[in-house]
Amino acid sequence: MARMDYCTKLASQLMLKNVMSEKNNLVVSPVSLNVVLNMLVAGLKGRTLEYMLGFLGSKNIKQINSKSSKMMAVAADVGTANDGDDGGPILVMVNGVWSDQSFPLKPVYKEQVLKGIFNCEAKSVDFATQAVELRDEINAWAEAISRGLIKDLLEPGSPSPDTALFLANALYFKGTWEQNCGFDVNRTEKRDFYLLNGEIVSLSFMTSHNMYACGSFDGFKVLEIPYENGKCKRHFSMYFFLPNEKDGLQNLLEKLINSDPNMYLSLPKVELNNFWIPKFKFSYTFDVSKAMTDTGTTLSFMKNPEDLSEMMHIRKGAPIGGSKIIQKACIEIDEKGTEAVAITYDSVSECDCDDDDETEPLISFVANHPFVFMIREAKSGLNFFTGVVLDPNQSN
C-alpha cells in the first residue's frame, strides 16, 4: 500500500502531537519544506546523502532533482496560465540562496541545481559582518513574496554571523472557490464549535445548497471544495477531513499517518442534508529541525563536513554545525476562497561549539468540531498546505 510522502507525514505527526498536548491550530506546507530539503540534498554526498535519500524515500539525487522539477513546474504552469485576473488560482514559488564568501558554492551546484532546477541565483555574502543587513534583506524578500502576510521571518540574532549557507523557499497561494461551490456571505451565521477540552465557542460558519464531492469512511467524512481554474490546466481543491466523533481527531490522524490520504480523495458528488464550514484565519511557526529530531532524524554535518563538498568549497579543518530548518505559514478561508503562504528556510552554520465505501444518498457535513484540511493539486498529487483546526477563533 502506498504511503504519504515524508514531509506530509512529518506534518501529520506534528498535528497529532498538537492534538495531544499544545492544543494549537496548525498549518504547514509540505511542498515548501520538500523544496528546501531537496535543494540541500542535491548538494550532498557520502553517508549524509545516503541517510537523507532514505529519509526522503528517494533512490538517488537524480530522483530528487526530478521531483523538484515537477514541483517547480506546477508553479510555472499556474503562473504562465494566468495571474488571477480570470478567476484562476495564483501560485507563486520563489527560492533564495545566500552563501557566505568563505564557503563559495561549486559552479555545478550553482548552475545545474540552483539555477537549472530551482530557478534561483545564489548571492555571495559575508554573514560575519553583514548579518543584521542580511536579516533585513531576507525579511523584505519574504514579506514581498508573501504579499505582506509574513513579516519579520527572521528574528534579531538570525542569521548568525557564523552562517555558511542560507536556503529559502517562499510559497504563496490564492484561490477562489469554484462558482458552483462558493458561499453566500448573507447566509453566514454564528454557530457553536466544540473544542477538545469540552468548551463551546461561537463563531462564523459558512453554508451553501450546492452539490459537493463528499464521502463517508470508517469513523470520518471527507469533503472537497474545488477552486476556479481560469485558463490554468492545474486543478486545486481544498479537502476537509472531519471525524464523526467530536473527540475523534486523534484517531483520524493516526489513520492518515498509517495510510495514504489519497485513497480517500475519489469522492462522489452528493446533496448535503446539512452543511456548515467555519471561517478561520491563523498562522503557525514550524520548527522542522526539532520535529525531525523527535522522529529520530538529525541534520548535522560536524562529523562529516566533506559531505557538503559537492555543494560548496569547504576550508580544510573548518567545522560545520547543524542545520536549522524553520517554516512560517498562515492561512485564511472565507466565503470567497483561500489565501495561504509558507516561507521555509534552512540555515547551515559554521560551528565553534560543542556537539549536541459506500456513500449515503443524503449526508451531512457539519465541521463544528476539530478537523484536518489539505490543499492539493490533482494532476501532480502535490500537497501544498495541510493543517488542523482545533479552534477557529485562534489567530496563532
N, C-alpha and C positions, 0 to 999 in steps of 0.2 A: 504494500500500500504506500502511495506517495505521502510524503510529509511536507509540512510547511518549510519554507526557506529559513535559514538560520536567523536572519535579522527579525523576521516576523515572529519566530519562536521566542527569541530573546525578549521582544516587546510583550508577548503574551505572558511570559514568566514574570516580567516586571508587573504587569497588570494583576496577576494572581497574588503577588506579594503585597501590592497596594490594597487589594480587597481584604487580605488577612490582617493588615497592620495599619498602614498610613491613612487609609480612607480618603484618598485624594483622587479627583478626576485626572485622567492621563491621556495625552496624545503624543504619538511619536511617528516618525516617518521611516519605515524600513528601507525604502528606496534611497533616501538621503544618506542613511547610515551605510548602506551597501556600497554606494559610490565612493565614500571616503575610505572605507576598508579596502575596496578594490584598488584605489589609487595607491594605497600603501603597499598592498600585497604584490602589485605589479612590479615593484622595485626591490623585492626581497629575493634572497637565495638561502641555501643551506637548510639547517634544521628549522629555523624560524619560518621559512617558506613552506616546508613540508607540514609543519604544525598548523599554519594558517589555512592551507589548502584543505586539510581535513576538517578544520573548524568551519569553513565556509561550504563544504560539500562539493569542492571542485577538484578535478584531476590534475590540472596544471595551469600555468599562467595564461596559456592560450585560451583556455576555457573561461578564465576570469575576465580576460580582455573582451571576449565575445559577449559575455553577459553585460559588461559595462557598455559596449557599443549599442546593445539593444536598449538599455535604459536611456542612454543619451538620444537614441533615435526616436523614442516616444516624444520627448520634449521637442525635438526638432520638427517632427511631423505636426504637432499641435501648433507650434509657433509659426510654421510655414503656412498652415491652412488658414489661420485667422488670428486676430488679436482680441477676440471677444466681441467685436462690433456686430457680428451676425448672430449673436446669442450663443455661440460655441464656447468651449472652455478656454481659459487662459492657463497655460502651464509654462513656467519659466524655471530653468535649471541651469545654474551658473556655478562653475568651480573656480577656486582661487588657490594659489600656492605661493607661499613666501619662504624662501630658502636663505639661511644665513650664509654670508660670503665665506665663512670659514669652512663650510661644508658644501661646496659647489655641486650642483646636480650634474649627473652624467648626460652628455649630449643625446644619447639614445633614449634615455628616460624622458628627457625634456621634449624631444621631437616626436618620437613614436608613441609614447604613452600619454604624456600630459597634453600635448598639442594635437596629436593624431587621434586619440580616443576620447579624451575628456575636454577637448576644445578649450584649453586654457594655457595661458602664458605664465611661466614661473617668474617671480620677481626676486632678484637677489638683494638682500637687505643686511643690515648689521643690527641684530637684536640686542647686542651688548650695549650699544649707545643710543638706539632708536626705539626701545621697547614702548615707551609712552606714545611716541608719534605713530608707531605701527598699530597700537591698540586703537587709537582714534581712526586710523585709516581703515582697519578691518571692521570696526563698528559702523563706520559710514557706509562701507561696502554692503554689509549685512542689512542695514536699515533701508538702503535704496532698493535692493532686490526684493526685500520683504514688504515693500510699499509702506514702510513705517510701522509695521506690526511688531517687529523685533528691534528694540532699541537696546544699546549697551550689551551687545552679545558678550563682550569680554569685560570683566570687572577689573578695577585697579590691581596691578600686580600680574596681570596676564595680557600678553605673553611674557614669560620671564626672560630676563637678559641672557639666560643660558639656552634659550630655544635654538634648536638646529634646523627644524623644519616645521612648517605650519600648513596643513592641508585643510581645505574647507569646501563644503558644498552648500548652496542655497537653493531651496526648492519652494516655489510659490504656485498655488493652485487657486483658481476661482471658477466656479461652475454654477450655472443657472439650472434649476430643476427643469426637466423636460415638460413641455407645455401641458401635456395631459396628466402630469403628476405633480403639478405645483399646488400651492396653498393660497387660500384667500385670507388676507390679513384680517378681514372683517369677521372671520369665523374663529380666529384665535381667542382662546379664553383661559381663565385661571382654573387650574385643576390640581388635585393632590398628587404628590410624588412621595413614594415610600422609601425612606433611607434604610440602609442595612442595620442601623442601630435601633430601628423601630420608630424613629421620629417621622413626622409627616410635614412636608413643606409645600407651600402653594406657589405655583409658577405658571408661566405661559405655555400652553400646548397648542400645536397646530393640527388641523384636520382637513379632510377632503373626502368627497364622494367618488373619486376616481378609482379605476381598477389599478391594482398594483401586483407585482410579482411577489408572491409570498408562499412560504411552505412551513409545515409543521414537522418537527423531528422529535427525537427522544428527549423530552424534557425542555425543549426550547423551540422558538419560531425564528425564521429569518425573513426579512423584508428588504426588497431592493427598490431604491428610488433612482432612476437614471437622470443624467444631466443632458442638456441640449448638446447636439453635436455641431451644429452650424455646418461649415464646409469640411470640418475635420472628420477623418475616417477612423479616428480613435474613439472608443466608446467608454466613457467613465460612468460609474454608478457608486452610490453610497449604500452600503448594506448595514442593517441593524440586526444584531443577534440578541434576542430577548428571552431570558429564561422564563419558564412557566411560573415558577415559584418566585415570590418576592425576594427570598434569600438564596436563590439558585445560581447566583453569578459565579461562585467558586466552582461548582460542579461543571458549569458551562465552559469556563476557561480551561479546566483540566481536560475536558473532552476535545477542545480545539487544539490544545498543546499536543495531545497524543493522536491527532488525526490530521487530515488535510482539509482546511476550511473550504477549499474549492469544491469539495464534494457536496456542499450544502448550497451552492450558488445557482444550480439549474432549477429555477422556480417557475411554477405556472402562474399566469395572471388570474387573479380571483377578485371577487367582490368582497370587500371587508365589511363585516357587520358593524364593527365599532373600531375606529381608527384615530389614535392620538399619538403625536410625537412631540416631545418638549423642545423648545428652543434652548440653545446653550452657547456659551462663549467662554473659553478658558485657555490658559497656557500651561506649559509644563517644561521643566528642565530635567533632562535625562542624563545622568552620569553613566555613560556607556561602559567606561572602564571598570567602574565598581560592579555593574551588573555582570560584566564578563567574568570578573574575579569571583563573584558569588556563585557562578556556574562552573568554576574550576578552570577558567582560562585567563591568562595574563599576556600582555604585550610588553615584554621587557627585552631590551637589546644589550643590556650591560654585559652579559656574559659572552655574547657573540656580535659585537658591533660590525664585524665584517659581513654579516648577513644583510646589511644595508648598502653594501658597496656597489650593487647593481644600480642603485638609485643616486647615490652621492659619493663624493670623494671623502674618505674617512682618514683623518690625520692619524699617523701611527701613534698608538698609545692613547688616543682620545677616547675617554669613557662616554658611552651613550646611555642615557637614562631611559625611563619608561615612556610609554605613550599614553597621553591623557586625551580621552575622547569624550566630548560633551555635545549634546544636542538640545537646542531650544526650539520649541514648537508651539503653535497656537492654532485654534480652530474656532469658527463661528458658523452656526447654521440658523437660518431663519426662513420666512415664507418664500423668499426669492431663490435661495440656494445656499452655497457653501463657499467660505473663504478659509484657506488653510496655508500655513507656511512652516517650514522647518529649516534651521541652519545647523549643520553638523560640522565640527572641526576636530582635527587630530593634531596635537602638539607634541612633537618628539623632541626631547630635551637632551642637551649635553649634561652629563651627571658629575657632580662633585660631592655626592652624598653617599650615605650607607645604603646598602641594598635592602629594600624592604618588599420509501414513504408514499405515504399516501396523504393527499391534502383533502380537507373537508371542502364542500362546495361553498360554504359561507363561514368564515372565521373572523376573529377579532385580532387586532394588533394594537394594544394599548401599552405604550412604553412608560408606565407610571412607577417603575422601579429600576434599579441599576441594570445597565445593558452594555454591550460591546458594539463598536462601529468599525467600519472599514471603507476606505475609498480606493477603488480598484479600477484598472483599465483592462477591458475584456480581452483584446487581441494579444497583448503581451502577458497578461495574467499578473502584472505587477501590482503590489500592494503599496500605494503611495502614502497612505496615512492609516493608522489604526489607533484605537484607544478605548477607554472605558469611562462611562459617565456614572458616577456614584451619587452626585448631587448637582443637577443642572444650575443651581444657584451659585455654585462656586465659580469664582473668576480665575483662581490659580490652583 
